[in-house]
Amino acid sequence: MEVPVFKRKHYGTPQSTMLIIVNYVVFAVILAITDASAGWFFWIAMALLARYNYFNIRKDREEYSKIRIIAYVISVVVMVALFFVFRFANHKH
């Protein structure tokens, strides 16, 4: 007698979750390199990240359900908020 739990397929971390993680890692590295100053390097790196996001979402469009799209949008909004928090915290010193 087989237990149905072991028949369940697991494909690993969803692509949408990996995209959010990659966004935050790249964002943290860019902020560390630029010291939260929005210079030309910061904007070029963010533009490349946005392009990566666009093509990644377009490639795996069928995986993005309504909940995953909402999670992605919330993660981008939080990233923008973190940018302003770190930028203004950097200017006060």
PyMOL Python script that loads the backbone (N, CA, C, O; Angstrom):
from pymol import cmd

cmd.read_pdbstr("""\
ATOM      1  N   MET A   1       0.839  -1.181   0.000  1.00  0.00           N
ATOM      2  CA  MET A   1       0.000   0.000   0.000  1.00  0.00           C
ATOM      3  C   MET A   1       0.885   1.247   0.000  1.00  0.00           C
ATOM      4  O   MET A   1       1.685   1.458   0.911  1.00  0.00           O
ATOM      5  N   GLU A   2       0.726   2.058  -1.030  1.00  0.00           N
ATOM      6  CA  GLU A   2       1.524   3.270  -1.136  1.00  0.00           C
ATOM      7  C   GLU A   2       0.794   4.451  -0.517  1.00  0.00           C
ATOM      8  O   GLU A   2      -0.427   4.581  -0.601  1.00  0.00           O
ATOM      9  N   VAL A   3       1.573   5.282   0.089  1.00  0.00           N
ATOM     10  CA  VAL A   3       1.019   6.500   0.681  1.00  0.00           C
ATOM     11  C   VAL A   3       1.041   7.581  -0.396  1.00  0.00           C
ATOM     12  O   VAL A   3       2.075   7.771  -1.036  1.00  0.00           O
ATOM     13  N   PRO A   4      -0.076   8.306  -0.623  1.00  0.00           N
ATOM     14  CA  PRO A   4      -0.121   9.299  -1.704  1.00  0.00           C
ATOM     15  C   PRO A   4       0.828  10.475  -1.515  1.00  0.00           C
ATOM     16  O   PRO A   4       1.104  11.210  -2.463  1.00  0.00           O
ATOM     17  N   VAL A   5       1.321  10.656  -0.311  1.00  0.00           N
ATOM     18  CA  VAL A   5       2.254  11.756  -0.081  1.00  0.00           C
ATOM     19  C   VAL A   5       3.523  11.564  -0.904  1.00  0.00           C
ATOM     20  O   VAL A   5       4.088  12.532  -1.414  1.00  0.00           O
ATOM     21  N   PHE A   6       3.964  10.338  -1.034  1.00  0.00           N
ATOM     22  CA  PHE A   6       5.194  10.065  -1.745  1.00  0.00           C
ATOM     23  C   PHE A   6       5.032  10.106  -3.261  1.00  0.00           C
ATOM     24  O   PHE A   6       6.027  10.138  -3.985  1.00  0.00           O
ATOM     25  N   LYS A   7       3.812  10.105  -3.744  1.00  0.00           N
ATOM     26  CA  LYS A   7       3.568  10.213  -5.175  1.00  0.00           C
ATOM     27  C   LYS A   7       3.527  11.667  -5.633  1.00  0.00           C
ATOM     28  O   LYS A   7       3.617  11.958  -6.826  1.00  0.00           O
ATOM     29  N   ARG A   8       3.391  12.563  -4.680  1.00  0.00           N
ATOM     30  CA  ARG A   8       3.290  13.974  -5.015  1.00  0.00           C
ATOM     31  C   ARG A   8       4.612  14.456  -5.607  1.00  0.00           C
ATOM     32  O   ARG A   8       5.684  14.132  -5.096  1.00  0.00           O
ATOM     33  N   LYS A   9       4.529  15.219  -6.670  1.00  0.00           N
ATOM     34  CA  LYS A   9       5.729  15.750  -7.303  1.00  0.00           C
ATOM     35  C   LYS A   9       6.067  17.104  -6.696  1.00  0.00           C
ATOM     36  O   LYS A   9       5.187  17.923  -6.430  1.00  0.00           O
ATOM     37  N   HIS A  10       7.352  17.319  -6.485  1.00  0.00           N
ATOM     38  CA  HIS A  10       7.817  18.596  -5.949  1.00  0.00           C
ATOM     39  C   HIS A  10       8.877  19.136  -6.901  1.00  0.00           C
ATOM     40  O   HIS A  10       9.896  18.490  -7.143  1.00  0.00           O
ATOM     41  N   TYR A  11       8.630  20.308  -7.429  1.00  0.00           N
ATOM     42  CA  TYR A  11       9.526  20.873  -8.428  1.00  0.00           C
ATOM     43  C   TYR A  11      10.477  21.906  -7.837  1.00  0.00           C
ATOM     44  O   TYR A  11      11.146  22.608  -8.594  1.00  0.00           O
ATOM     45  N   GLY A  12      10.561  22.024  -6.538  1.00  0.00           N
ATOM     46  CA  GLY A  12      11.477  22.973  -5.929  1.00  0.00           C
ATOM     47  C   GLY A  12      10.818  24.329  -5.726  1.00  0.00           C
ATOM     48  O   GLY A  12       9.595  24.458  -5.759  1.00  0.00           O
ATOM     49  N   THR A  13      11.640  25.315  -5.520  1.00  0.00           N
ATOM     50  CA  THR A  13      11.160  26.673  -5.265  1.00  0.00           C
ATOM     51  C   THR A  13      10.541  27.248  -6.534  1.00  0.00           C
ATOM     52  O   THR A  13      11.128  27.143  -7.611  1.00  0.00           O
ATOM     53  N   PRO A  14       9.367  27.851  -6.419  1.00  0.00           N
ATOM     54  CA  PRO A  14       8.742  28.454  -7.612  1.00  0.00           C
ATOM     55  C   PRO A  14       9.616  29.565  -8.200  1.00  0.00           C
ATOM     56  O   PRO A  14      10.348  30.246  -7.483  1.00  0.00           O
ATOM     57  N   GLN A  15       9.522  29.727  -9.492  1.00  0.00           N
ATOM     58  CA  GLN A  15      10.308  30.737 -10.201  1.00  0.00           C
ATOM     59  C   GLN A  15      10.007  32.145  -9.684  1.00  0.00           C
ATOM     60  O   GLN A  15      10.902  32.988  -9.622  1.00  0.00           O
ATOM     61  N   SER A  16       8.762  32.399  -9.317  1.00  0.00           N
ATOM     62  CA  SER A  16       8.399  33.727  -8.817  1.00  0.00           C
ATOM     63  C   SER A  16       9.094  34.028  -7.494  1.00  0.00           C
ATOM     64  O   SER A  16       9.510  35.163  -7.259  1.00  0.00           O
ATOM     65  N   THR A  17       9.224  33.031  -6.633  1.00  0.00           N
ATOM     66  CA  THR A  17       9.925  33.227  -5.362  1.00  0.00           C
ATOM     67  C   THR A  17      11.406  33.452  -5.603  1.00  0.00           C
ATOM     68  O   THR A  17      12.022  34.296  -4.954  1.00  0.00           O
ATOM     69  N   MET A  18      11.973  32.711  -6.522  1.00  0.00           N
ATOM     70  CA  MET A  18      13.386  32.913  -6.853  1.00  0.00           C
ATOM     71  C   MET A  18      13.625  34.306  -7.426  1.00  0.00           C
ATOM     72  O   MET A  18      14.655  34.920  -7.148  1.00  0.00           O
ATOM     73  N   LEU A  19      12.695  34.804  -8.212  1.00  0.00           N
ATOM     74  CA  LEU A  19      12.829  36.145  -8.780  1.00  0.00           C
ATOM     75  C   LEU A  19      12.829  37.195  -7.675  1.00  0.00           C
ATOM     76  O   LEU A  19      13.626  38.132  -7.715  1.00  0.00           O
ATOM     77  N   ILE A  20      11.955  37.052  -6.699  1.00  0.00           N
ATOM     78  CA  ILE A  20      11.907  38.004  -5.585  1.00  0.00           C
ATOM     79  C   ILE A  20      13.205  37.945  -4.778  1.00  0.00           C
ATOM     80  O   ILE A  20      13.741  38.983  -4.390  1.00  0.00           O
ATOM     81  N   ILE A  21      13.706  36.749  -4.527  1.00  0.00           N
ATOM     82  CA  ILE A  21      14.961  36.605  -3.782  1.00  0.00           C
ATOM     83  C   ILE A  21      16.117  37.232  -4.547  1.00  0.00           C
ATOM     84  O   ILE A  21      16.928  37.955  -3.968  1.00  0.00           O
ATOM     85  N   VAL A  22      16.196  36.961  -5.838  1.00  0.00           N
ATOM     86  CA  VAL A  22      17.257  37.542  -6.668  1.00  0.00           C
ATOM     87  C   VAL A  22      17.162  39.071  -6.659  1.00  0.00           C
ATOM     88  O   VAL A  22      18.181  39.756  -6.578  1.00  0.00           O
ATOM     89  N   ASN A  23      15.949  39.600  -6.742  1.00  0.00           N
ATOM     90  CA  ASN A  23      15.774  41.053  -6.706  1.00  0.00           C
ATOM     91  C   ASN A  23      16.355  41.655  -5.430  1.00  0.00           C
ATOM     92  O   ASN A  23      17.073  42.653  -5.488  1.00  0.00           O
ATOM     93  N   TYR A  24      16.054  41.062  -4.289  1.00  0.00           N
ATOM     94  CA  TYR A  24      16.535  41.604  -3.030  1.00  0.00           C
ATOM     95  C   TYR A  24      18.039  41.440  -2.857  1.00  0.00           C
ATOM     96  O   TYR A  24      18.695  42.325  -2.307  1.00  0.00           O
ATOM     97  N   VAL A  25      18.587  40.340  -3.312  1.00  0.00           N
ATOM     98  CA  VAL A  25      20.037  40.147  -3.215  1.00  0.00           C
ATOM     99  C   VAL A  25      20.760  41.161  -4.087  1.00  0.00           C
ATOM    100  O   VAL A  25      21.709  41.805  -3.640  1.00  0.00           O
ATOM    101  N   VAL A  26      20.316  41.305  -5.330  1.00  0.00           N
ATOM    102  CA  VAL A  26      20.949  42.270  -6.237  1.00  0.00           C
ATOM    103  C   VAL A  26      20.772  43.692  -5.702  1.00  0.00           C
ATOM    104  O   VAL A  26      21.706  44.492  -5.747  1.00  0.00           O
ATOM    105  N   PHE A  27      19.583  44.008  -5.200  1.00  0.00           N
ATOM    106  CA  PHE A  27      19.317  45.325  -4.637  1.00  0.00           C
ATOM    107  C   PHE A  27      20.242  45.606  -3.454  1.00  0.00           C
ATOM    108  O   PHE A  27      20.788  46.705  -3.347  1.00  0.00           O
ATOM    109  N   ALA A  28      20.425  44.630  -2.565  1.00  0.00           N
ATOM    110  CA  ALA A  28      21.308  44.814  -1.407  1.00  0.00           C
ATOM    111  C   ALA A  28      22.756  45.022  -1.840  1.00  0.00           C
ATOM    112  O   ALA A  28      23.458  45.861  -1.276  1.00  0.00           O
ATOM    113  N   VAL A  29      23.200  44.268  -2.829  1.00  0.00           N
ATOM    114  CA  VAL A  29      24.570  44.414  -3.316  1.00  0.00           C
ATOM    115  C   VAL A  29      24.761  45.784  -3.965  1.00  0.00           C
ATOM    116  O   VAL A  29      25.780  46.438  -3.742  1.00  0.00           O
ATOM    117  N   ILE A  30      23.798  46.215  -4.758  1.00  0.00           N
ATOM    118  CA  ILE A  30      23.894  47.524  -5.397  1.00  0.00           C
ATOM    119  C   ILE A  30      23.920  48.632  -4.353  1.00  0.00           C
ATOM    120  O   ILE A  30      24.708  49.570  -4.471  1.00  0.00           O
ATOM    121  N   LEU A  31      23.075  48.539  -3.340  1.00  0.00           N
ATOM    122  CA  LEU A  31      23.081  49.544  -2.278  1.00  0.00           C
ATOM    123  C   LEU A  31      24.402  49.552  -1.521  1.00  0.00           C
ATOM    124  O   LEU A  31      24.899  50.615  -1.149  1.00  0.00           O
ATOM    125  N   ALA A  32      24.965  48.385  -1.295  1.00  0.00           N
ATOM    126  CA  ALA A  32      26.248  48.315  -0.593  1.00  0.00           C
ATOM    127  C   ALA A  32      27.370  48.922  -1.426  1.00  0.00           C
ATOM    128  O   ALA A  32      28.244  49.608  -0.896  1.00  0.00           O
ATOM    129  N   ILE A  33      27.341  48.671  -2.714  1.00  0.00           N
ATOM    130  CA  ILE A  33      28.393  49.196  -3.587  1.00  0.00           C
ATOM    131  C   ILE A  33      28.280  50.712  -3.735  1.00  0.00           C
ATOM    132  O   ILE A  33      29.285  51.421  -3.688  1.00  0.00           O
ATOM    133  N   THR A  34      27.068  51.200  -3.911  1.00  0.00           N
ATOM    134  CA  THR A  34      26.881  52.628  -4.159  1.00  0.00           C
ATOM    135  C   THR A  34      26.688  53.432  -2.891  1.00  0.00           C
ATOM    136  O   THR A  34      26.564  54.655  -2.957  1.00  0.00           O
ATOM    137  N   ASP A  35      26.659  52.781  -1.733  1.00  0.00           N
ATOM    138  CA  ASP A  35      26.445  53.440  -0.446  1.00  0.00           C
ATOM    139  C   ASP A  35      25.147  54.237  -0.438  1.00  0.00           C
ATOM    140  O   ASP A  35      25.094  55.347   0.093  1.00  0.00           O
ATOM    141  N   ALA A  36      24.110  53.670  -1.026  1.00  0.00           N
ATOM    142  CA  ALA A  36      22.751  54.238  -1.089  1.00  0.00           C
ATOM    143  C   ALA A  36      22.688  55.582  -1.791  1.00  0.00           C
ATOM    144  O   ALA A  36      21.731  56.335  -1.607  1.00  0.00           O
ATOM    145  N   SER A  37      23.690  55.889  -2.588  1.00  0.00           N
ATOM    146  CA  SER A  37      23.606  57.115  -3.399  1.00  0.00           C
ATOM    147  C   SER A  37      23.122  56.719  -4.789  1.00  0.00           C
ATOM    148  O   SER A  37      23.637  55.776  -5.391  1.00  0.00           O
ATOM    149  N   ALA A  38      22.158  57.426  -5.278  1.00  0.00           N
ATOM    150  CA  ALA A  38      21.532  57.061  -6.549  1.00  0.00           C
ATOM    151  C   ALA A  38      22.304  57.666  -7.709  1.00  0.00           C
ATOM    152  O   ALA A  38      21.806  58.551  -8.404  1.00  0.00           O
ATOM    153  N   GLY A  39      23.505  57.190  -7.910  1.00  0.00           N
ATOM    154  CA  GLY A  39      24.324  57.654  -9.020  1.00  0.00           C
ATOM    155  C   GLY A  39      24.018  56.880 -10.284  1.00  0.00           C
ATOM    156  O   GLY A  39      23.068  56.098 -10.331  1.00  0.00           O
ATOM    157  N   TRP A  40      24.818  57.097 -11.298  1.00  0.00           N
ATOM    158  CA  TRP A  40      24.571  56.476 -12.593  1.00  0.00           C
ATOM    159  C   TRP A  40      24.692  54.962 -12.523  1.00  0.00           C
ATOM    160  O   TRP A  40      23.922  54.253 -13.170  1.00  0.00           O
ATOM    161  N   PHE A  41      25.657  54.450 -11.740  1.00  0.00           N
ATOM    162  CA  PHE A  41      25.823  52.999 -11.631  1.00  0.00           C
ATOM    163  C   PHE A  41      24.583  52.355 -11.024  1.00  0.00           C
ATOM    164  O   PHE A  41      24.151  51.295 -11.477  1.00  0.00           O
ATOM    165  N   PHE A  42      24.008  52.986 -10.004  1.00  0.00           N
ATOM    166  CA  PHE A  42      22.810  52.456  -9.362  1.00  0.00           C
ATOM    167  C   PHE A  42      21.674  52.339 -10.361  1.00  0.00           C
ATOM    168  O   PHE A  42      21.007  51.306 -10.421  1.00  0.00           O
ATOM    169  N   TRP A  43      21.441  53.396 -11.155  1.00  0.00           N
ATOM    170  CA  TRP A  43      20.314  53.383 -12.086  1.00  0.00           C
ATOM    171  C   TRP A  43      20.534  52.415 -13.242  1.00  0.00           C
ATOM    172  O   TRP A  43      19.580  51.805 -13.723  1.00  0.00           O
ATOM    173  N   ILE A  44      21.764  52.268 -13.691  1.00  0.00           N
ATOM    174  CA  ILE A  44      22.048  51.297 -14.748  1.00  0.00           C
ATOM    175  C   ILE A  44      21.832  49.868 -14.223  1.00  0.00           C
ATOM    176  O   ILE A  44      21.247  49.030 -14.910  1.00  0.00           O
ATOM    177  N   ALA A  45      22.306  49.605 -13.013  1.00  0.00           N
ATOM    178  CA  ALA A  45      22.120  48.280 -12.422  1.00  0.00           C
ATOM    179  C   ALA A  45      20.640  47.989 -12.190  1.00  0.00           C
ATOM    180  O   ALA A  45      20.192  46.866 -12.422  1.00  0.00           O
ATOM    181  N   MET A  46      19.878  48.975 -11.741  1.00  0.00           N
ATOM    182  CA  MET A  46      18.443  48.760 -11.527  1.00  0.00           C
ATOM    183  C   MET A  46      17.709  48.572 -12.859  1.00  0.00           C
ATOM    184  O   MET A  46      16.749  47.805 -12.931  1.00  0.00           O
ATOM    185  N   ALA A  47      18.152  49.262 -13.905  1.00  0.00           N
ATOM    186  CA  ALA A  47      17.546  49.087 -15.223  1.00  0.00           C
ATOM    187  C   ALA A  47      17.822  47.670 -15.746  1.00  0.00           C
ATOM    188  O   ALA A  47      16.947  47.049 -16.348  1.00  0.00           O
ATOM    189  N   LEU A  48      19.026  47.168 -15.518  1.00  0.00           N
ATOM    190  CA  LEU A  48      19.346  45.797 -15.922  1.00  0.00           C
ATOM    191  C   LEU A  48      18.526  44.787 -15.113  1.00  0.00           C
ATOM    192  O   LEU A  48      18.089  43.769 -15.649  1.00  0.00           O
ATOM    193  N   LEU A  49      18.320  45.069 -13.836  1.00  0.00           N
ATOM    194  CA  LEU A  49      17.485  44.193 -13.012  1.00  0.00           C
ATOM    195  C   LEU A  49      16.032  44.215 -13.497  1.00  0.00           C
ATOM    196  O   LEU A  49      15.379  43.172 -13.540  1.00  0.00           O
ATOM    197  N   ALA A  50      15.531  45.376 -13.856  1.00  0.00           N
ATOM    198  CA  ALA A  50      14.166  45.482 -14.377  1.00  0.00           C
ATOM    199  C   ALA A  50      14.031  44.719 -15.692  1.00  0.00           C
ATOM    200  O   ALA A  50      13.014  44.067 -15.931  1.00  0.00           O
ATOM    201  N   ARG A  51      15.037  44.796 -16.530  1.00  0.00           N
ATOM    202  CA  ARG A  51      15.013  44.066 -17.796  1.00  0.00           C
ATOM    203  C   ARG A  51      15.024  42.555 -17.548  1.00  0.00           C
ATOM    204  O   ARG A  51      14.303  41.805 -18.205  1.00  0.00           O
ATOM    205  N   TYR A  52      15.842  42.124 -16.602  1.00  0.00           N
ATOM    206  CA  TYR A  52      15.876  40.708 -16.226  1.00  0.00           C
ATOM    207  C   TYR A  52      14.501  40.264 -15.730  1.00  0.00           C
ATOM    208  O   TYR A  52      14.022  39.191 -16.097  1.00  0.00           O
ATOM    209  N   ASN A  53      13.865  41.095 -14.893  1.00  0.00           N
ATOM    210  CA  ASN A  53      12.532  40.774 -14.384  1.00  0.00           C
ATOM    211  C   ASN A  53      11.526  40.654 -15.519  1.00  0.00           C
ATOM    212  O   ASN A  53      10.732  39.715 -15.550  1.00  0.00           O
ATOM    213  N   TYR A  54      11.556  41.589 -16.441  1.00  0.00           N
ATOM    214  CA  TYR A  54      10.613  41.593 -17.555  1.00  0.00           C
ATOM    215  C   TYR A  54      10.714  40.298 -18.366  1.00  0.00           C
ATOM    216  O   TYR A  54       9.707  39.646 -18.641  1.00  0.00           O
ATOM    217  N   PHE A  55      11.926  39.942 -18.740  1.00  0.00           N
ATOM    218  CA  PHE A  55      12.103  38.745 -19.560  1.00  0.00           C
ATOM    219  C   PHE A  55      11.822  37.468 -18.777  1.00  0.00           C
ATOM    220  O   PHE A  55      11.307  36.500 -19.336  1.00  0.00           O
ATOM    221  N   ASN A  56      12.152  37.457 -17.502  1.00  0.00           N
ATOM    222  CA  ASN A  56      11.885  36.282 -16.677  1.00  0.00           C
ATOM    223  C   ASN A  56      10.380  36.074 -16.509  1.00  0.00           C
ATOM    224  O   ASN A  56       9.895  34.949 -16.626  1.00  0.00           O
ATOM    225  N   ILE A  57       9.645  37.141 -16.237  1.00  0.00           N
ATOM    226  CA  ILE A  57       8.194  37.025 -16.088  1.00  0.00           C
ATOM    227  C   ILE A  57       7.558  36.655 -17.422  1.00  0.00           C
ATOM    228  O   ILE A  57       6.630  35.847 -17.462  1.00  0.00           O
ATOM    229  N   ARG A  58       8.040  37.229 -18.495  1.00  0.00           N
ATOM    230  CA  ARG A  58       7.490  36.921 -19.823  1.00  0.00           C
ATOM    231  C   ARG A  58       7.735  35.467 -20.205  1.00  0.00           C
ATOM    232  O   ARG A  58       6.879  34.827 -20.816  1.00  0.00           O
ATOM    233  N   LYS A  59       8.903  34.950 -19.843  1.00  0.00           N
ATOM    234  CA  LYS A  59       9.254  33.562 -20.168  1.00  0.00           C
ATOM    235  C   LYS A  59       8.385  32.574 -19.377  1.00  0.00           C
ATOM    236  O   LYS A  59       7.950  31.561 -19.925  1.00  0.00           O
ATOM    237  N   ASP A  60       8.134  32.859 -18.110  1.00  0.00           N
ATOM    238  CA  ASP A  60       7.387  31.952 -17.240  1.00  0.00           C
ATOM    239  C   ASP A  60       6.015  32.512 -16.895  1.00  0.00           C
ATOM    240  O   ASP A  60       5.567  32.381 -15.756  1.00  0.00           O
ATOM    241  N   ARG A  61       5.356  33.116 -17.833  1.00  0.00           N
ATOM    242  CA  ARG A  61       4.072  33.781 -17.584  1.00  0.00           C
ATOM    243  C   ARG A  61       3.010  32.837 -17.034  1.00  0.00           C
ATOM    244  O   ARG A  61       2.212  33.241 -16.189  1.00  0.00           O
ATOM    245  N   GLU A  62       2.982  31.596 -17.493  1.00  0.00           N
ATOM    246  CA  GLU A  62       1.941  30.671 -17.043  1.00  0.00           C
ATOM    247  C   GLU A  62       2.076  30.314 -15.561  1.00  0.00           C
ATOM    248  O   GLU A  62       1.109  29.861 -14.948  1.00  0.00           O
ATOM    249  N   GLU A  63       3.267  30.512 -14.979  1.00  0.00           N
ATOM    250  CA  GLU A  63       3.467  30.203 -13.567  1.00  0.00           C
ATOM    251  C   GLU A  63       2.940  31.310 -12.644  1.00  0.00           C
ATOM    252  O   GLU A  63       2.664  31.050 -11.473  1.00  0.00           O
ATOM    253  N   TYR A  64       2.800  32.508 -13.143  1.00  0.00           N
ATOM    254  CA  TYR A  64       2.425  33.643 -12.314  1.00  0.00           C
ATOM    255  C   TYR A  64       0.902  33.723 -12.165  1.00  0.00           C
ATOM    256  O   TYR A  64       0.194  34.214 -13.045  1.00  0.00           O
ATOM    257  N   SER A  65       0.431  33.227 -11.030  1.00  0.00           N
ATOM    258  CA  SER A  65      -0.989  33.341 -10.707  1.00  0.00           C
ATOM    259  C   SER A  65      -1.246  34.724 -10.117  1.00  0.00           C
ATOM    260  O   SER A  65      -0.317  35.511  -9.937  1.00  0.00           O
ATOM    261  N   LYS A  66      -2.498  35.011  -9.819  1.00  0.00           N
ATOM    262  CA  LYS A  66      -2.856  36.320  -9.269  1.00  0.00           C
ATOM    263  C   LYS A  66      -2.149  36.560  -7.930  1.00  0.00           C
ATOM    264  O   LYS A  66      -1.684  37.670  -7.671  1.00  0.00           O
ATOM    265  N   ILE A  67      -2.066  35.557  -7.098  1.00  0.00           N
ATOM    266  CA  ILE A  67      -1.419  35.691  -5.782  1.00  0.00           C
ATOM    267  C   ILE A  67       0.075  35.959  -5.953  1.00  0.00           C
ATOM    268  O   ILE A  67       0.637  36.793  -5.244  1.00  0.00           O
ATOM    269  N   ARG A  68       0.711  35.271  -6.871  1.00  0.00           N
ATOM    270  CA  ARG A  68       2.153  35.472  -7.083  1.00  0.00           C
ATOM    271  C   ARG A  68       2.442  36.836  -7.684  1.00  0.00           C
ATOM    272  O   ARG A  68       3.470  37.438  -7.372  1.00  0.00           O
ATOM    273  N   ILE A  69       1.573  37.331  -8.528  1.00  0.00           N
ATOM    274  CA  ILE A  69       1.749  38.676  -9.083  1.00  0.00           C
ATOM    275  C   ILE A  69       1.599  39.714  -7.973  1.00  0.00           C
ATOM    276  O   ILE A  69       2.363  40.678  -7.920  1.00  0.00           O
ATOM    277  N   ILE A  70       0.626  39.525  -7.092  1.00  0.00           N
ATOM    278  CA  ILE A  70       0.446  40.450  -5.963  1.00  0.00           C
ATOM    279  C   ILE A  70       1.677  40.412  -5.058  1.00  0.00           C
ATOM    280  O   ILE A  70       2.143  41.460  -4.610  1.00  0.00           O
ATOM    281  N   ALA A  71       2.204  39.230  -4.787  1.00  0.00           N
ATOM    282  CA  ALA A  71       3.413  39.106  -3.966  1.00  0.00           C
ATOM    283  C   ALA A  71       4.594  39.803  -4.625  1.00  0.00           C
ATOM    284  O   ALA A  71       5.384  40.457  -3.945  1.00  0.00           O
ATOM    285  N   TYR A  72       4.724  39.670  -5.942  1.00  0.00           N
ATOM    286  CA  TYR A  72       5.812  40.331  -6.666  1.00  0.00           C
ATOM    287  C   TYR A  72       5.675  41.854  -6.589  1.00  0.00           C
ATOM    288  O   TYR A  72       6.656  42.557  -6.347  1.00  0.00           O
ATOM    289  N   VAL A  73       4.464  42.358  -6.795  1.00  0.00           N
ATOM    290  CA  VAL A  73       4.238  43.808  -6.750  1.00  0.00           C
ATOM    291  C   VAL A  73       4.522  44.337  -5.344  1.00  0.00           C
ATOM    292  O   VAL A  73       5.135  45.394  -5.197  1.00  0.00           O
ATOM    293  N   ILE A  74       4.088  43.622  -4.318  1.00  0.00           N
ATOM    294  CA  ILE A  74       4.365  44.038  -2.940  1.00  0.00           C
ATOM    295  C   ILE A  74       5.873  44.045  -2.684  1.00  0.00           C
ATOM    296  O   ILE A  74       6.378  44.946  -2.013  1.00  0.00           O
ATOM    297  N   SER A  75       6.590  43.062  -3.204  1.00  0.00           N
ATOM    298  CA  SER A  75       8.040  43.025  -3.000  1.00  0.00           C
ATOM    299  C   SER A  75       8.730  44.209  -3.670  1.00  0.00           C
ATOM    300  O   SER A  75       9.699  44.750  -3.137  1.00  0.00           O
ATOM    301  N   VAL A  76       8.234  44.608  -4.831  1.00  0.00           N
ATOM    302  CA  VAL A  76       8.816  45.772  -5.515  1.00  0.00           C
ATOM    303  C   VAL A  76       8.519  47.055  -4.731  1.00  0.00           C
ATOM    304  O   VAL A  76       9.387  47.919  -4.604  1.00  0.00           O
ATOM    305  N   VAL A  77       7.303  47.180  -4.208  1.00  0.00           N
ATOM    306  CA  VAL A  77       6.946  48.362  -3.408  1.00  0.00           C
ATOM    307  C   VAL A  77       7.811  48.428  -2.148  1.00  0.00           C
ATOM    308  O   VAL A  77       8.276  49.505  -1.774  1.00  0.00           O
ATOM    309  N   VAL A  78       8.027  47.302  -1.501  1.00  0.00           N
ATOM    310  CA  VAL A  78       8.876  47.279  -0.308  1.00  0.00           C
ATOM    311  C   VAL A  78      10.313  47.631  -0.679  1.00  0.00           C
ATOM    312  O   VAL A  78      10.993  48.316   0.085  1.00  0.00           O
ATOM    313  N   MET A  79      10.782  47.179  -1.828  1.00  0.00           N
ATOM    314  CA  MET A  79      12.126  47.510  -2.269  1.00  0.00           C
ATOM    315  C   MET A  79      12.274  49.011  -2.502  1.00  0.00           C
ATOM    316  O   MET A  79      13.299  49.592  -2.143  1.00  0.00           O
ATOM    317  N   VAL A  80      11.275  49.640  -3.094  1.00  0.00           N
ATOM    318  CA  VAL A  80      11.299  51.091  -3.307  1.00  0.00           C
ATOM    319  C   VAL A  80      11.306  51.808  -1.962  1.00  0.00           C
ATOM    320  O   VAL A  80      12.048  52.772  -1.774  1.00  0.00           O
ATOM    321  N   ALA A  81      10.484  51.340  -1.027  1.00  0.00           N
ATOM    322  CA  ALA A  81      10.453  51.947   0.307  1.00  0.00           C
ATOM    323  C   ALA A  81      11.801  51.798   1.006  1.00  0.00           C
ATOM    324  O   ALA A  81      12.270  52.732   1.658  1.00  0.00           O
ATOM    325  N   LEU A  82      12.422  50.635   0.874  1.00  0.00           N
ATOM    326  CA  LEU A  82      13.744  50.435   1.471  1.00  0.00           C
ATOM    327  C   LEU A  82      14.784  51.359   0.858  1.00  0.00           C
ATOM    328  O   LEU A  82      15.671  51.847   1.557  1.00  0.00           O
ATOM    329  N   PHE A  83      14.680  51.601  -0.436  1.00  0.00           N
ATOM    330  CA  PHE A  83      15.599  52.536  -1.082  1.00  0.00           C
ATOM    331  C   PHE A  83      15.517  53.911  -0.431  1.00  0.00           C
ATOM    332  O   PHE A  83      16.542  54.514  -0.116  1.00  0.00           O
ATOM    333  N   PHE A  84      14.297  54.406  -0.228  1.00  0.00           N
ATOM    334  CA  PHE A  84      14.146  55.729   0.386  1.00  0.00           C
ATOM    335  C   PHE A  84      14.591  55.730   1.844  1.00  0.00           C
ATOM    336  O   PHE A  84      15.191  56.699   2.309  1.00  0.00           O
ATOM    337  N   VAL A  85      14.303  54.660   2.561  1.00  0.00           N
ATOM    338  CA  VAL A  85      14.750  54.580   3.955  1.00  0.00           C
ATOM    339  C   VAL A  85      16.269  54.623   4.034  1.00  0.00           C
ATOM    340  O   VAL A  85      16.820  55.396   4.818  1.00  0.00           O
ATOM    341  N   PHE A  86      16.957  53.810   3.238  1.00  0.00           N
ATOM    342  CA  PHE A  86      18.415  53.791   3.269  1.00  0.00           C
ATOM    343  C   PHE A  86      19.017  55.079   2.731  1.00  0.00           C
ATOM    344  O   PHE A  86      20.055  55.526   3.218  1.00  0.00           O
ATOM    345  N   ARG A  87      18.393  55.666   1.754  1.00  0.00           N
ATOM    346  CA  ARG A  87      18.932  56.901   1.184  1.00  0.00           C
ATOM    347  C   ARG A  87      18.824  58.058   2.180  1.00  0.00           C
ATOM    348  O   ARG A  87      19.775  58.820   2.353  1.00  0.00           O
ATOM    349  N   PHE A  88      17.664  58.189   2.835  1.00  0.00           N
ATOM    350  CA  PHE A  88      17.516  59.273   3.797  1.00  0.00           C
ATOM    351  C   PHE A  88      18.316  59.008   5.066  1.00  0.00           C
ATOM    352  O   PHE A  88      18.785  59.955   5.697  1.00  0.00           O
ATOM    353  N   ALA A  89      18.482  57.759   5.455  1.00  0.00           N
ATOM    354  CA  ALA A  89      19.307  57.429   6.616  1.00  0.00           C
ATOM    355  C   ALA A  89      20.767  57.737   6.325  1.00  0.00           C
ATOM    356  O   ALA A  89      21.513  58.128   7.222  1.00  0.00           O
ATOM    357  N   ASN A  90      21.173  57.564   5.084  1.00  0.00           N
ATOM    358  CA  ASN A  90      22.546  57.854   4.683  1.00  0.00           C
ATOM    359  C   ASN A  90      22.824  59.358   4.661  1.00  0.00           C
ATOM    360  O   ASN A  90      23.946  59.770   4.956  1.00  0.00           O
ATOM    361  N   HIS A  91      21.847  60.181   4.323  1.00  0.00           N
ATOM    362  CA  HIS A  91      22.032  61.624   4.227  1.00  0.00           C
ATOM    363  C   HIS A  91      22.046  62.308   5.580  1.00  0.00           C
ATOM    364  O   HIS A  91      22.541  63.430   5.685  1.00  0.00           O
ATOM    365  N   LYS A  92      21.520  61.675   6.623  1.00  0.00           N
ATOM    366  CA  LYS A  92      21.478  62.302   7.940  1.00  0.00           C
ATOM    367  C   LYS A  92      22.810  62.248   8.646  1.00  0.00           C
ATOM    368  O   LYS A  92      23.014  62.980   9.614  1.00  0.00           O
ATOM    369  N   HIS A  93      23.728  61.407   8.198  1.00  0.00           N
ATOM    370  CA  HIS A  93      25.023  61.281   8.874  1.00  0.00           C
ATOM    371  C   HIS A  93      26.015  62.224   8.291  1.00  0.00           C
ATOM    372  O   HIS A  93      27.163  62.263   8.732  1.00  0.00           O
TER     373      HIS A  93
END
""", "prot")
cmd.dss("prot")
cmd.show_as("cartoon", "prot")
cmd.util.cbc("prot")
cmd.orient("prot")
